[in-house]
Amino acid sequence: MTTARPGDAVPFGEAFKVWARVAALSFGGPAGQIAVMHRILVEEKRWLGERRFLHALNYCMLLPGPEAQQLAIYIGWLMNRTAGGLMAGALFVLPGFLAIMGLSILYALFGTLGPVAALFFGLKAAVLVVVVQAVIRVGGRALKNKVMIGLAGAAFVAIYALHVPFPVIILAAGLIGYAGSRAGIAAFTAGGGHGPKAAHEVPDAETLLGEETPDHARPNLSWALRIGGVLFVLWAVPVLALGLTLGWDSPFAKIAVFFSKMAVVTFGGAYAVLAYVAQEAVQTYGWLRPGEMLDGLGMAETTPGPLIIVTQFVGFMAAYREAGSLNPLLAGVLGGVLTTWVTFTPCFLWIFLGAPFVEALRGAKALNAALAAITAAVVGVILNLALWFGLHVLFGDVRAFSVGPLRLDVPMLASVNLPGLILSLAAAVAAFRFKVGVIPLLLACAAAGVLYYLATGFATGSGLAA
């Protein structure tokens, strides 16, 4: 057994095994991943208590990027200092990184073949339903009063009809929540984020970490600036090097800049991030088609790790299609690695810079109110994502109509993808009526897509690929 250093709550070797287990079981998007961490770390291992877990989660939800991975970094840092945070965060990403890289290569090589296209046709139907489930799940938690419902509605109209940039919506919601709390408005009294509520709450005093703040977790500006400086250099230098050597219009520089910007501005959880990435990667850069974005999301839903690892697939396909003089597969692999690096390196930066100071602010009502408002706005953003995916996957022809400042996407009913619509409705019945889980739903729909192909012989030309 590895011996703990002074200040380490658990031996490093034991912590490694626990975080490897968490990483291997982290399926089902952020809600499922947070539930896995809660069950293992709070209920089973009793490393920390309910209130401390939710406080850490609230901070991670206020950050840009994947909150589940950032929560792993935060707790790993609490238990085993900087090395523990680095280990927990890296292990949380590694299984998904390897899986998505392999699937991206297979998709690039064989994605247009009939059986493979049929499999992803089935996955699209299931993923549409999973995104709708996310709207309902987050909405049920966040929309507790008319003010929060109004924020969600305003966010949906802003992003869908007015095309207000996603970061502006989230920033405005956070400021509204913070100001509302400071003004004493009851509607902005926040709950505890979207962590699970235990039937029997584990008190902090009865855990390994206890109620007190460890010495290494106390505010230390000198340490924060040192570790923050190192992480910022590791993040920024590759971006600058690519831009200065290859040119800012080169594919790799565009990938590095876009996903670095995403790492800074994408508040509100994985599905909100996906709304921003889908909008930009498909509509602005033309790296993917809408259906391909759903294919990538299906990969991420069926593999362990943060859901936002789908960005690796986006970066892979962007570089694969703009390889230039490089071998396309090599370019794709490099694009995927680059995307993963600039997406997740900032997560460590946000935690190590802010966590010591946030630990000193446990119970701050204004921060929780900002979180509540952001979460409410995210409901509208995710609804936009579900509608956008549905329109572009279930209809072959979607046209934009402008009415004053409004710009609406309207499907042409004659272009409906009837097999896709039927399978999506069947998936919705399975999920909402019979409570089929995410992984079985995805597998069943993928199998249905392949069976449809085998029965009819239809391939990509008949609506199986978006």
Secondary structure, 3 states (H helix, E strand, C coil): CCCCCCCCCCCHHHHHHHHHHHHHCCCCHHHHHHHHHHHHHHHHCCCCCHHHHHHHHHHHHCCECCHHHHHHHHHHHHHHHHHHHHHHHHHHHHHHHHHHHHHHHHHHHHCCCHHHHHHHHHHHHHHHHHHHHHHHHHHHHHCCCHHHHHHHHHHHHHHHCCCCCHHHHHHHHHHHHHHHHHCCCHHHCCCCCCCCCCCCCCCHHHCCCCCCCCHHHCCCHHHHHHHHHHHHHHHHHHHHHHHHHHCCCCHHHHHHHHHHHHHHHCECCHHHHHHHHHHHHHHHCCCCCHHHHHHHHHHHHCCCCCHHHHHHHHHHHHHHHCCCCCCHHHHHHHHHHHHHHHHHHHHHHHHHHHHHHHHCCCCCHHHHHHHHHHHHHHHHHHHHHHHHHHHHHHECCEEEEEECCEEEEEECHHHECHHHHHHHHHHHHHHHCCCCCHHHHHHHHHHHHHHHHHHHCCCHHHCCCC
